[in-house]
Amino acid sequence: MADAAQPVSSWAPLRFTVFRAFWIALLVSNIGNWMQTVGAQWFLVHAANAAILVALVQVADTLPDALFGLVGGVLADIFDRRRLLLVVQIGLGLVAVALAVLTFLGQMTAPLLLAFTFALGSASVFSNPAYQSLIPDIVPREELRAAAALGSISINLARVVGPALAGLVIARLGVAAVFGLNALTYLLFVLVVAIWKPPARPKRTLPEHFFSAIRAGGRYVRNAPVVRRILLRMALYMVPASVLWSLLPVLAAQRLHLGAIGYGLLQGSLGVGAVAGALALARIRDRLSDNGLMAVTGAAYAIALVLVAAVPIPLVALIVLLPAGAAWVLVLSNVNAAVQLFLPAWVRARGVSVYLMLLFGTQALGSVLWGAVAEWMGVVAAFLIAAAALIIGLATIRLWPFIDVSGLDRNAAPFWPEPQLAFDVAPHSGLVMVETVYSIAPEREEAFLEAMIQVRLSRLRTGASRWALYRDGETPHTFVETFIVASWEEHLRQHHDRLTGADRDFDAKARDLSDPPSQTRHLIAAEG
């Protein structure tokens, strides 16, 4: 997962006007989102079964990403991202206004509040992949980690300001005013997107269709070991770590005996620590590998969970939450940047959406889990069990470490020559089988078979639905590779849009072992 780029200042991307405008708009929107979350949680914190209801706020907010996050990624990859962001942000504002009005009129109930929270979370499904997949087009590749750190700074500055502001507003004006202010924060983001005139995206020779794009995105993730390993490591971290976000309001009210302002200060402490962590990301990455960073920050977070639950003193909680916030943001910023750096442009939004599905889905799962544990065994027990689970997950780093991709070329590299067919083929014609014959000397067979492991994954990532390697029974030292693509149009997408420098290197390594050179032919399914 490591990247060869040298560490740069976390503030460097702000010199780009477009990124700076988006970052400020995102900061304002995130402040509103945190005010919304605190308002919703505080609305429920004194209700019957408060632990599970408060936890369900986070579930309602994050569950849409887990259920259909890939849809947002597909739309961001195949449609105009600016228009998509505009429509979604306007929709978010309208939903937030309705929530504020109903709460002000005294018509809000716990089920209705959770339904509105789910609706707001559903809208974000379409905006998050679109926005995050734009970042590599706005800032240089070597500054993507700094841009990710700035994204975390935005979120966590909002975590400092939003909850504290929400606590003050709730104390003076009530929860409805908090919901109303959140509705206003969407306006700035809408204005920035409306004013922004992005450069025209190069049109693909063969635009993708919705359902085939969903299949292609899922196929890419399934056959990308780097992405699968990132998702595994994040799941092992996020499920136990989510206990803090789902049960902190219950801990504040029931164990620390704090009001809305005190809870806002706890959230602010997390935010201050997170901002400090984001600013220190470049220096820490210079000293720790990705696996080392995960181990150190995970251990610090687990210790914080134990202390904040075991010591019922508000001042101790405020101090302990500082390193917890730093640890949280260091993990998320580093992994978020790694996902964006690894994914090729043609599937970036879909890959990011799968990552977000797991990120929010594990938080939703963790919220339900820890809410149930808190109802059954108490909030302190939930924190201690989560800390133990986090340590157990960290112990698996030696078994399932992050994969080093520093030597992989992730730039687009359409290196296959255009197939020259003897007859015309309809784009949506039936199956296409691509067959390549290799002549491999006996002393090269082991190296060839090892090289074909990566070739197989490359073919499957870029469009093949099936792949096989055969040894010719009649011709000595001859191997035949076959892979099947759903249509001629889909195979042409492999040629034009989907191959990277890494795919070229995998292909060349296998072909260089063939003497005489390998030969490829295309077999088109006969109709009728």
C-alpha positions as CSV (number, residue, x, y, z in Angstrom):
1,M,0.0,0.0,0.0
2,A,3.0,2.3,0.3
3,D,3.4,5.0,-2.3
4,A,6.6,6.4,-3.7
5,A,5.6,10.0,-3.4
6,Q,7.6,12.2,-0.9
7,P,5.7,13.6,2.0
8,V,4.3,17.1,1.4
9,S,2.7,19.7,3.6
10,S,-0.9,18.9,4.5
11,W,-1.8,22.4,3.5
12,A,-0.3,22.3,0.0
13,P,-3.4,21.4,-2.0
14,L,-5.1,24.6,-0.7
15,R,-3.1,26.7,-3.2
16,F,-5.4,25.3,-5.9
17,T,-8.4,27.6,-6.1
18,V,-11.0,25.0,-7.0
19,F,-9.8,22.6,-4.3
20,R,-9.8,25.5,-1.8
21,A,-13.4,26.5,-2.6
22,F,-14.6,22.9,-2.4
23,W,-12.7,22.4,0.9
24,I,-14.3,25.5,2.5
25,A,-17.8,24.5,1.3
26,L,-17.2,20.9,2.6
27,L,-16.1,22.3,6.0
28,V,-19.3,24.3,6.3
29,S,-21.4,21.3,5.2
30,N,-19.6,19.0,7.6
31,I,-20.3,21.5,10.5
32,G,-24.0,21.2,9.6
33,N,-23.8,17.5,9.5
34,W,-22.3,17.2,12.9
35,M,-24.8,19.6,14.3
36,Q,-27.5,17.4,12.7
37,T,-26.0,14.2,14.3
38,V,-25.7,15.8,17.7
39,G,-29.2,17.2,17.5
40,A,-30.7,13.8,16.5
41,Q,-28.8,11.9,19.2
42,W,-29.7,14.5,21.9
43,F,-33.3,14.3,20.8
44,L,-33.3,10.6,21.7
45,V,-30.8,10.5,24.6
46,H,-33.5,10.7,27.3
47,A,-36.0,8.4,25.6
48,A,-36.7,4.9,26.8
49,N,-34.1,2.5,25.4
50,A,-31.9,5.4,24.7
51,A,-28.7,3.3,24.1
52,I,-30.2,1.5,21.2
53,L,-32.0,4.5,19.8
54,V,-29.0,6.7,19.9
55,A,-26.9,4.0,18.2
56,L,-29.6,3.7,15.5
57,V,-29.0,7.3,14.5
58,Q,-25.6,6.3,13.3
59,V,-27.1,3.2,11.7
60,A,-29.7,5.2,9.8
61,D,-27.0,7.6,8.6
62,T,-24.5,5.0,7.4
63,L,-26.7,2.1,6.4
64,P,-27.6,3.5,2.9
65,D,-23.9,3.5,2.0
66,A,-23.7,-0.2,3.0
67,L,-26.9,-1.1,1.1
68,F,-26.5,0.6,-2.2
69,G,-23.3,2.7,-2.1
70,L,-22.1,1.1,-5.4
71,V,-25.0,2.7,-7.2
72,G,-23.5,6.1,-6.3
73,G,-20.1,5.1,-7.6
74,V,-21.6,3.9,-10.9
75,L,-23.5,7.1,-11.4
76,A,-20.4,9.2,-10.7
77,D,-18.4,7.1,-13.2
78,I,-20.9,7.3,-16.1
79,F,-22.6,10.7,-15.6
80,D,-21.5,14.3,-15.3
81,R,-20.3,14.6,-11.7
82,R,-21.0,18.3,-11.4
83,R,-24.6,17.9,-12.3
84,L,-24.9,14.9,-10.0
85,L,-23.5,16.9,-7.1
86,L,-25.9,19.8,-7.7
87,V,-29.0,17.6,-7.8
88,V,-28.0,15.7,-4.7
89,Q,-27.0,18.8,-2.6
90,I,-30.3,20.5,-3.5
91,G,-32.2,17.4,-2.5
92,L,-30.3,17.2,0.8
93,G,-31.3,20.8,1.6
94,L,-35.0,20.1,0.9
95,V,-35.0,17.1,3.2
96,A,-33.2,19.0,6.0
97,V,-35.8,21.9,5.7
98,A,-38.6,19.4,6.1
99,L,-36.9,17.8,9.1
100,A,-36.5,21.2,10.8
101,V,-40.1,22.3,10.1
102,L,-41.6,19.1,11.5
103,T,-39.5,19.3,14.6
104,F,-40.4,22.9,15.2
105,L,-44.1,22.0,14.9
106,G,-43.7,19.3,17.5
107,Q,-44.5,16.5,15.1
108,M,-41.1,14.7,15.3
109,T,-41.0,11.2,16.7
110,A,-38.1,8.7,17.1
111,P,-39.1,6.6,14.1
112,L,-39.7,9.6,11.9
113,L,-36.4,11.1,13.0
114,L,-34.6,7.9,12.1
115,A,-36.4,7.9,8.7
116,F,-35.2,11.4,8.0
117,T,-31.7,10.5,9.0
118,F,-31.8,7.5,6.6
119,A,-33.0,9.9,3.8
120,L,-30.1,12.3,4.4
121,G,-27.7,9.3,4.5
122,S,-29.2,8.0,1.2
123,A,-28.6,11.3,-0.5
124,S,-24.9,11.3,0.6
125,V,-24.5,7.9,-1.2
126,F,-24.6,9.8,-4.5
127,S,-22.4,12.8,-3.5
128,N,-19.5,11.1,-1.6
129,P,-18.1,9.0,-4.5
130,A,-18.7,11.8,-7.0
131,Y,-16.8,14.3,-4.8
132,Q,-13.9,12.0,-3.8
133,S,-13.4,10.7,-7.3
134,L,-13.0,14.4,-8.4
135,I,-10.0,15.0,-6.1
136,P,-7.4,13.3,-8.3
137,D,-8.5,15.5,-11.2
138,I,-8.1,18.7,-9.0
139,V,-4.8,18.1,-7.3
140,P,-1.5,16.4,-8.5
141,R,-1.1,12.8,-7.7
142,E,1.8,13.4,-5.4
143,E,-0.4,15.6,-3.2
144,L,-3.4,13.2,-2.9
145,R,-2.4,12.1,0.6
146,A,-2.2,15.7,1.6
147,A,-5.6,16.3,0.1
148,A,-7.0,13.3,2.0
149,A,-5.5,14.7,5.2
150,L,-7.2,18.1,4.4
151,G,-10.5,16.2,4.0
152,S,-10.0,14.7,7.4
153,I,-9.1,18.1,8.8
154,S,-12.3,19.5,7.4
155,I,-14.4,16.7,8.9
156,N,-12.7,17.1,12.3
157,L,-12.7,20.8,12.4
158,A,-16.4,20.4,11.9
159,R,-16.3,17.9,14.7
160,V,-14.8,20.6,17.0
161,V,-17.2,23.3,15.9
162,G,-20.4,21.4,15.0
163,P,-21.1,19.6,18.3
164,A,-20.0,22.6,20.5
165,L,-22.2,24.9,18.4
166,A,-25.1,22.3,18.5
167,G,-24.8,22.1,22.3
168,L,-25.1,25.9,22.6
169,V,-28.0,26.1,20.1
170,I,-29.9,23.2,21.7
171,A,-29.5,24.7,25.2
172,R,-30.8,28.1,24.0
173,L,-33.1,27.4,21.0
174,G,-33.8,23.7,20.9
175,V,-33.2,20.8,18.5
176,A,-35.3,22.3,15.7
177,A,-33.0,25.2,15.4
178,V,-30.0,22.9,14.9
179,F,-31.8,21.1,12.1
180,G,-32.6,24.4,10.5
181,L,-29.0,25.5,10.6
182,N,-27.9,22.3,9.0
183,A,-30.3,23.0,6.1
184,L,-28.6,26.3,5.5
185,T,-25.1,24.8,5.3
186,Y,-26.0,23.0,2.0
187,L,-26.5,26.3,0.3
188,L,-22.7,27.2,0.1
189,F,-21.9,23.8,-1.4
190,V,-24.6,24.3,-4.0
191,L,-23.2,27.7,-4.9
192,V,-19.6,26.4,-5.2
193,V,-20.7,23.5,-7.5
194,A,-22.9,25.8,-9.5
195,I,-20.1,28.4,-10.1
196,W,-17.4,25.8,-10.9
197,K,-16.8,25.1,-14.6
198,P,-14.8,21.9,-14.8
199,P,-12.7,21.0,-17.8
200,A,-14.6,18.7,-20.2
201,R,-14.0,15.1,-19.3
202,P,-12.6,13.2,-22.3
203,K,-15.5,11.2,-23.8
204,R,-15.0,7.5,-23.7
205,T,-15.0,5.7,-27.0
206,L,-17.6,3.3,-25.6
207,P,-19.6,4.8,-22.8
208,E,-20.7,2.3,-20.1
209,H,-24.3,1.4,-19.3
210,F,-25.6,1.2,-15.8
211,F,-25.9,-2.5,-15.1
212,S,-22.7,-3.5,-17.0
213,A,-20.9,-0.7,-15.1
214,I,-22.1,-2.2,-11.8
215,R,-20.9,-5.6,-12.8
216,A,-17.5,-4.2,-14.0
217,G,-17.0,-2.4,-10.6
218,G,-17.8,-5.4,-8.6
219,R,-15.6,-7.6,-10.8
220,Y,-12.7,-5.1,-10.4
221,V,-12.9,-5.2,-6.6
222,R,-13.2,-9.0,-6.4
223,N,-10.0,-9.4,-8.5
224,A,-7.9,-6.7,-6.9
225,P,-6.0,-8.2,-3.9
226,V,-4.8,-4.8,-2.8
227,V,-8.4,-3.4,-2.5
228,R,-9.6,-6.6,-0.8
229,R,-6.8,-6.4,1.8
230,I,-7.6,-2.7,2.5
231,L,-11.3,-3.6,3.0
232,L,-10.4,-6.5,5.3
233,R,-8.1,-4.4,7.5
234,M,-10.7,-1.6,7.7
235,A,-13.4,-4.0,8.7
236,L,-11.3,-5.4,11.5
237,Y,-10.6,-1.8,12.7
238,M,-14.0,-0.1,12.1
239,V,-16.4,-2.6,13.8
240,P,-14.8,-2.3,17.3
241,A,-13.7,1.4,16.8
242,S,-17.3,2.4,16.0
243,V,-18.3,1.9,19.7
244,L,-17.0,5.4,20.5
245,W,-19.1,7.2,17.9
246,S,-22.3,5.2,18.6
247,L,-22.2,5.3,22.4
248,L,-20.4,8.4,23.4
249,P,-23.6,10.4,24.0
250,V,-24.9,7.6,26.2
251,L,-21.6,7.5,28.1
252,A,-21.7,11.3,28.4
253,A,-25.2,11.4,29.8
254,Q,-25.4,8.3,32.0
255,R,-21.8,7.8,33.2
256,L,-20.2,11.3,33.1
257,H,-23.5,13.1,33.9
258,L,-23.0,15.8,31.2
259,G,-25.5,17.9,29.4
260,A,-25.7,18.9,25.8
261,I,-22.8,21.4,26.1
262,G,-20.6,18.9,27.9
263,Y,-21.3,16.3,25.2
264,G,-20.4,18.9,22.6
265,L,-17.1,19.5,24.4
266,L,-16.3,15.7,24.3
267,Q,-17.0,15.7,20.5
268,G,-14.8,18.8,20.2
269,S,-11.9,17.1,22.0
270,L,-12.1,14.3,19.5
271,G,-12.1,16.8,16.7
272,V,-9.1,18.7,18.1
273,G,-7.1,15.4,18.3
274,A,-8.2,14.5,14.8
275,V,-7.0,17.8,13.3
276,A,-3.7,17.3,15.1
277,G,-3.4,13.8,13.7
278,A,-4.2,14.9,10.1
279,L,-1.5,17.7,10.3
280,A,1.0,15.2,11.6
281,L,0.2,12.5,8.9
282,A,3.1,13.4,6.6
283,R,5.7,13.2,9.4
284,I,4.2,10.0,10.8
285,R,4.2,8.3,7.4
286,D,7.8,9.3,7.0
287,R,8.6,7.2,10.1
288,L,6.1,4.3,10.0
289,S,5.0,1.9,7.4
290,D,1.3,1.5,6.6
291,N,1.2,-1.6,8.8
292,G,3.1,0.1,11.6
293,L,0.8,3.1,11.5
294,M,-2.2,0.8,11.8
295,A,-0.7,-1.1,14.7
296,V,0.4,2.0,16.7
297,T,-2.7,4.1,16.2
298,G,-5.0,1.1,16.8
299,A,-3.3,0.3,20.1
300,A,-3.6,4.0,21.1
301,Y,-7.3,4.0,20.2
302,A,-8.0,0.8,22.2
303,I,-6.3,2.2,25.3
304,A,-8.4,5.3,24.9
305,L,-11.6,3.2,24.8
306,V,-10.6,1.5,28.1
307,L,-9.7,4.8,29.9
308,V,-12.8,6.8,28.8
309,A,-15.1,4.0,30.0
310,A,-13.3,3.0,33.2
311,V,-12.6,6.5,34.6
312,P,-15.9,8.4,35.1
313,I,-14.2,11.8,35.2
314,P,-15.1,14.4,32.5
315,L,-11.6,16.0,32.5
316,V,-10.0,12.6,32.0
317,A,-12.4,11.8,29.1
318,L,-11.6,15.2,27.5
319,I,-7.8,14.4,27.6
320,V,-8.1,10.8,26.5
321,L,-10.3,11.6,23.5
322,L,-7.5,13.8,22.0
323,P,-5.3,10.8,21.1
324,A,-8.4,8.8,20.1
325,G,-9.3,11.4,17.6
326,A,-5.8,11.6,16.2
327,A,-5.6,7.8,15.9
328,W,-8.9,7.6,14.1
329,V,-8.1,10.2,11.5
330,L,-4.6,8.9,10.9
331,V,-6.0,5.5,9.9
332,L,-8.8,6.9,7.8
333,S,-6.7,9.5,6.0
334,N,-4.0,7.1,5.1
335,V,-6.3,4.4,3.9
336,N,-8.6,6.8,2.0
337,A,-5.6,8.2,0.1
338,A,-4.3,4.7,-0.6
339,V,-7.6,3.7,-2.2
340,Q,-7.6,6.8,-4.5
341,L,-4.0,6.3,-5.5
342,F,-4.4,2.7,-6.4
343,L,-7.7,2.8,-8.4
344,P,-7.4,3.6,-12.1
345,A,-9.5,6.5,-13.4
346,W,-12.1,4.4,-15.2
347,V,-13.3,2.6,-12.0
348,R,-12.2,5.1,-9.4
349,A,-15.7,6.3,-8.2
350,R,-17.0,2.7,-8.1
351,G,-13.9,1.5,-6.1
352,V,-14.3,4.5,-3.7
353,S,-18.0,3.7,-3.3
354,V,-17.2,0.1,-2.3
355,Y,-14.7,1.4,0.2
356,L,-17.3,3.8,1.5
357,M,-19.9,1.0,1.7
358,L,-17.5,-0.9,3.9
359,L,-16.5,2.1,5.9
360,F,-20.1,3.1,6.7
361,G,-21.5,-0.4,6.7
362,T,-19.1,-1.5,9.5
363,Q,-20.0,1.6,11.5
364,A,-23.7,0.7,11.1
365,L,-23.0,-2.9,12.1
366,G,-20.9,-1.8,15.0
367,S,-23.5,0.7,16.2
368,V,-26.2,-2.0,16.3
369,L,-23.8,-4.5,17.9
370,W,-22.5,-2.1,20.6
371,G,-26.0,-0.6,21.2
372,A,-27.3,-4.2,21.9
373,V,-24.3,-5.0,24.1
374,A,-24.8,-1.8,26.1
375,E,-28.5,-2.6,26.6
376,W,-27.6,-6.1,27.8
377,M,-24.3,-5.6,29.8
378,G,-24.0,-1.8,30.2
379,V,-22.1,0.9,28.3
380,V,-18.8,0.3,30.2
381,A,-18.8,-3.4,29.2
382,A,-19.4,-2.5,25.6
383,F,-16.4,-0.2,25.5
384,L,-14.1,-2.8,27.2
385,I,-15.2,-5.6,24.8
386,A,-14.7,-3.3,21.8
387,A,-11.2,-2.5,23.0
388,A,-10.4,-6.2,23.3
389,A,-11.8,-6.9,19.8
390,L,-9.7,-4.1,18.4
391,I,-6.5,-5.5,19.9
392,I,-7.3,-9.0,18.5
393,G,-7.9,-7.5,15.1
394,L,-4.5,-5.7,15.2
395,A,-2.8,-9.0,16.0
396,T,-3.7,-10.2,12.5
397,I,-1.6,-7.6,10.8
398,R,1.3,-10.1,10.5
399,L,-1.1,-12.6,8.9
400,W,-2.9,-10.1,6.6
401,P,-0.7,-7.0,6.1
402,F,-1.4,-4.2,3.7
403,I,0.1,-5.0,0.3
404,D,3.0,-2.8,-0.9
405,V,2.1,-1.2,-4.3
406,S,5.0,1.2,-4.6
407,G,6.3,-0.5,-7.7
408,L,3.0,-0.6,-9.6
409,D,2.3,1.9,-12.5
410,R,-1.3,3.0,-12.0
411,N,-1.5,5.3,-15.1
412,A,-3.7,4.4,-18.0
413,A,-1.7,2.5,-20.7
414,P,-3.7,1.1,-23.6
415,F,-1.0,-1.2,-25.0
416,W,-3.0,-3.8,-26.8
417,P,-3.3,-3.2,-30.6
418,E,-6.8,-2.7,-32.0
419,P,-8.1,-6.2,-33.1
420,Q,-8.4,-6.5,-36.9
421,L,-11.4,-8.7,-37.7
422,A,-12.2,-10.3,-41.0
423,F,-15.9,-9.3,-40.7
424,D,-18.1,-6.7,-38.9
425,V,-19.2,-7.4,-35.4
426,A,-22.1,-5.7,-33.6
427,P,-21.0,-4.0,-30.4
428,H,-23.6,-5.9,-28.3
429,S,-23.0,-9.3,-30.0
430,G,-22.6,-12.4,-27.9
431,L,-19.6,-13.8,-26.0
432,V,-16.1,-13.1,-27.1
433,M,-13.3,-15.6,-26.3
434,V,-9.7,-14.3,-26.5
435,E,-7.2,-17.1,-27.0
436,T,-3.4,-16.6,-26.6
437,V,-0.9,-19.4,-27.3
438,Y,2.5,-19.4,-25.5
439,S,5.5,-21.6,-26.2
440,I,7.4,-22.1,-22.9
441,A,10.6,-23.9,-22.5
442,P,10.7,-26.4,-19.6
443,E,13.1,-24.3,-17.5
444,R,10.8,-21.3,-17.8
445,E,7.5,-23.1,-16.9
446,E,7.6,-22.3,-13.2
447,A,8.3,-18.6,-13.8
448,F,5.5,-18.5,-16.5
449,L,2.9,-20.1,-14.2
450,E,3.8,-17.6,-11.5
451,A,3.5,-14.7,-14.0
452,M,0.1,-15.9,-15.1
453,I,-1.3,-15.5,-11.6
454,Q,-1.1,-11.7,-12.1
455,V,-2.2,-12.0,-15.7
456,R,-5.4,-13.8,-14.7
457,L,-6.3,-11.1,-12.1
458,S,-5.6,-8.4,-14.7
459,R,-7.9,-10.0,-17.3
460,L,-10.7,-10.4,-14.7
461,R,-10.3,-6.9,-13.3
462,T,-10.6,-5.3,-16.8
463,G,-13.6,-7.2,-18.2
464,A,-13.2,-11.0,-18.4
465,S,-16.0,-13.0,-16.8
466,R,-14.1,-16.3,-17.1
467,W,-10.4,-17.2,-17.4
468,A,-8.5,-20.4,-17.9
469,L,-5.0,-21.7,-18.7
470,Y,-4.5,-25.0,-20.5
471,R,-1.6,-27.1,-21.4
472,D,-1.8,-28.3,-25.1
473,G,-2.1,-32.1,-25.0
474,E,-0.6,-32.6,-28.5
475,T,2.0,-30.0,-28.7
476,P,4.9,-30.1,-26.2
477,H,5.6,-27.0,-24.0
478,T,2.6,-25.2,-25.3
479,F,0.1,-23.3,-23.1
480,V,-3.2,-21.8,-24.2
481,E,-4.7,-18.9,-22.2
482,T,-8.4,-18.2,-22.8
483,F,-10.7,-15.6,-21.3
484,I,-14.3,-14.8,-22.0
485,V,-15.8,-11.3,-22.2
486,A,-19.6,-10.6,-22.3
487,S,-19.6,-8.7,-25.7
488,W,-17.3,-7.2,-28.3
489,E,-18.1,-3.8,-26.9
490,E,-16.9,-4.8,-23.5
491,H,-13.7,-6.2,-24.9
492,L,-13.0,-3.0,-26.7
493,R,-13.3,-1.2,-23.4
494,Q,-10.4,-3.3,-22.2
495,H,-8.4,-2.1,-25.2
496,H,-9.3,1.6,-25.0
497,D,-10.0,2.5,-21.3
498,R,-9.1,0.0,-18.7
499,L,-5.5,-1.1,-19.0
500,T,-2.9,0.4,-16.7
501,G,0.9,0.4,-16.7
502,A,0.8,-2.4,-14.2
503,D,-1.4,-4.5,-16.4
504,R,1.1,-3.9,-19.3
505,D,4.0,-5.1,-17.1
506,F,2.1,-8.2,-16.0
507,D,1.3,-9.1,-19.6
508,A,4.8,-8.4,-20.8
509,K,6.4,-10.5,-18.1
510,A,4.4,-13.5,-19.3
511,R,4.8,-12.9,-23.0
512,D,8.6,-12.4,-22.7
513,L,8.9,-16.0,-21.5
514,S,7.4,-17.3,-24.8
515,D,9.7,-18.4,-27.6
516,P,8.5,-18.0,-30.3
517,P,6.4,-15.0,-29.4
518,S,2.8,-15.6,-28.2
519,Q,-0.1,-15.4,-30.7
520,T,-3.5,-14.1,-29.9
521,R,-6.8,-14.6,-31.7
522,H,-10.4,-13.5,-31.0
523,L,-13.3,-16.0,-31.3
524,I,-16.8,-14.4,-31.7
525,A,-19.8,-16.4,-30.7
526,A,-21.7,-17.5,-33.8
527,E,-25.4,-16.3,-34.0
528,G,-28.4,-18.4,-35.0
